[in-house]
Amino acid sequence: MASEAHASEGATGYIVHHLTSLTVGEGFWTLHLDTLFFSALLGGLFISFFKVAAEKATVGVPGLMQNFAEMLVEFVDTQVKDSFHGQSKLIAPLALTVFCWVFLMNFMDLFPVDLMPNVGSVMGVEYLRVVPSTDLNATFAMSISVFILIIFYSIKIKGGWGFAKELMFQPFGPWLLPFNLLLKLVEEIAKPISLALRLFGNLYAGELIFILIALLPWYVQPFLSLPWAVFHLLIITLQAFIFMVLTIVYLSMAHEDH
């Protein structure tokens, strides 16, 4: 129990323990094994679910799994049609993957704070963080992937010179080229940074609140953890939705040829 854990190591030690990742390597090449493991596990779960749903799909009366999969696909497809004004076969599958994968990562925050770390402790694992989206490395990895796609489609749609002209000559024309370039670089770099920090900040704060609740006496915890879990369910869904919508909007902007 949390009370037993922090009784021996103190509240600060308890918090630090739960916010420390299982790592290997040093410096730049440090790998967060728990983040990599749970990200891959949840990604595999997402792929397996839709694979099974597709294999069992029928034109007759759909089952519960098919209904749920179709509901997700239709929801994401609506967002893509509303926000994306170009033509690409990648955007809708990418948006579906982003929404489901980020939601599953966020959903891990609803597991009891001590459950998975205790399981890991039994298996000889000292540190274990189970929410990949509370790891800045994971959120930046996803946002940088989106940024690479933005640059790729900007060059593909507008051409190398067209993209360069957009960077140098907008919004104030060729006479303010250095100022235009500075503004555009800040604008482009802000996209992955805002994507990563928004998701990380909200989920990290939510995880920290769960940890602080776990430090309270056992008879107080249910009165705080349950309402916060219900509210946090809205947060994790909203953050997955925002990440997906911003991804669509940024890629739509990359497809606009001025």
N, C-alpha and C positions, 0 to 999 in steps of 0.2 A: 504493500500500500504506500501511497505518497507520504502519509504521516510518518511511517517507519523509516522511509528513505531519507527524508530531510531531517529527521530527528538525529540521525547519525552524522550526516554530512553538512547540515545547515541549509537554510533556505537558498543562499547564494550558490552553494555547491550543487544543490538540486536543480536550480535553473540553468546553471552553466552546463551541467551534465546533459540535460535534455536539449540544449541548443548546440551541442557539439556533434559534428558529423563523424562518421567512421571514415578515416582517410588512410591513404597509402601514398608514399612519395613525399617529395619536399619541394618547396618553392612553387614556381609556376606549374610544375608537373604534378602537383598534388591532386589526387583523384578522390572525390567523395563517393565511396563505394555504395553507401546506402542510397544516395540520390540516383546514381546510375542504375542500381538494382530495381528500385521501386518505379523509376521512370520506364524502364524496359518492361517490367512486369505489367504495369498499367497499360502501356502501349500494346502489349501482346493481348491483354484482356479485351481492349477495344477492338482490335483486329479480329480476334476469335469470335466475339459476339456478332459482329456484322457478317463474318464469313458463314457462321452457322445460320443466321437469319436469312441470308441470301440463298443458302442451300435448301432451306426449308420453306422458302417463299412459295406461295400458291395463289392462283387466280381465284380460288374459291374463298371460303370463309377464312380469313387470316387468324393466326394464333396470336397470343399475347406478345411473343417476341417480335413477330413480323409487324404487328401494330405499333410497337414502341420504336422499332427501327424506322418504319415509314414516317412516324411522327417527327423523329429527329431529322430525317432527311428533308422532309417538307419544310420544317422550321428553318433549317439552315439555308435551303434553296430560296426561301422567301427573303431572307436577309441578303443573300447574294444578289438577287434580282433588284432589290431596292437600293443597294449601295454600290454595286459594281456595274459600270457602264461600258466596259470593253467586251471582248470576246476571248474566252480562254476556257479550255476543258479542265484546267488545273484548279481554278479558284474554288469551285464548289466542294470538291473532295478535300482540298486543303482546309477550307473553313470548317467542314465537318470534323476533320481530324483535330484541328486546333481546339474547337469547342469541347469535344468529348474528352480529349487527352488532358487538357487543362482542368476540366471539371473533375475528372477522376483523381488527378494529383491533389486538387484542393479538398476533395471529399475525404482524403486520408486524415485530414485535420479533425474529423469528427470521431475518430477512434479514441478510446480512453487514453489519457496521456501516458499512463504507465504500462499499458497492455503490451505493445510491441517491444519497448525497451526491456521489459521483464522477460519476454520470450527470447530476445536476443541475449540477455544475460545468462539464461539457462543454457544457451548454445555457445557460450564463451565469448560473446560479442560485447565489448565494453560500452561502446557508443552506438546509438541507432536513431536516426531521424527518419521518419516515415513519410514526411510531406515534402515532396520534391520542390514544390513551388515556394517553400520557405527558404530555399537555397538560392542565393543570388546567382550562382553559377548556372543553375538550370534555367532560370528566367531569362538571363542574358543569352544563353545558348539558343533558346527559342526565338528571342527578339532579333538576334543577329542573323538567324536563318531567314527570318522575314525580311530583314534589311538587304540581304544578298539577293533575294527575289525581287525586291524593289529596284535595285540597281540593274539586275538582269533584264527586267521587263522595260525599264526606262530606256536602256540602250537598244533592246530588240525592237520596240515600237517606234522610237524617235530616231534611231540611228546614233552612232557614236558622236557625230558632229552636232546633231540635233540636241542630244542630251547635254553636250558641252555648251551649246548656245544658251540653253535654258539656265545652266549654272552661271554663265557669265553675263548674260544680257537681260535677265529678268530679276526684279520687276522694274528697274529704273533705266533700262536702256544701256547702250554701249559706253556712254560717257562716265558711268559710275561702276565700271567693271569690277574693281577690287571690292567695293561695298556690296555689289550684287553677289559676288562669289562668297563673301563672308556670310551674308544672310542665308544663302542657299545651303552652304555647308552646315551652318548651325541648325537650319530647319531639317536637313536630312539626318544629321547625327542625333537630333532630339527624338526622332521617331523610335529607334530601338531602345534608347535610354528610358524614355517615358513608358514604353511597353513593359520593359523589364522591371523598373522600379515600382510601377503601379501595382503589378501583380505581387511582387515580392513584399512590398510594404504592407499591403492589406492582409496577406496570409501570415506574415511574420507576426504582426500585431495580434491576429486572432489566435495563433499558436501560443503566444506569450500569455494572453489572458487565460487560456485553458490551463497553462502551467501554474499561474498565480492562484487560480481557483483550487487546483489540486493541493496547494500549500495550506489551504484553510482546513479547519476541523472537519472530520468526515460528515458530521450531522448538518453542516452548513452547505457542503458542496452540491447536493442535489438541487437546492433552491436557486443556485446560481448557474450551475453547469447546463441544466436542461434549457432554461430560457436563452442562454447564450448560444447553445448548440442550434436551437431553432432559428435564431437571428443569423447565426453564422452560415447556416444553410443557404440563406438568401444571398449572403456576401459571396460565398464560393461560386454560386451560380451566376451572379452578376459579374464577377471578375472574369469568369470563363467567357461570358457573352461579350464583355467589353474587349477582351483580347481578340476574340474572333472578329468583331465588327471593325475594330481599328485595323486589323490585318487586311480585311476586305477593302476598306477605304483607302489605305495606303497603296495597295496594289491597283486600285481603280485610278488613283492619281498618277501612278506610274504609266498607265495605259493611255492617258490623255496626251494627245499630240497637239501642241499649240501651233 
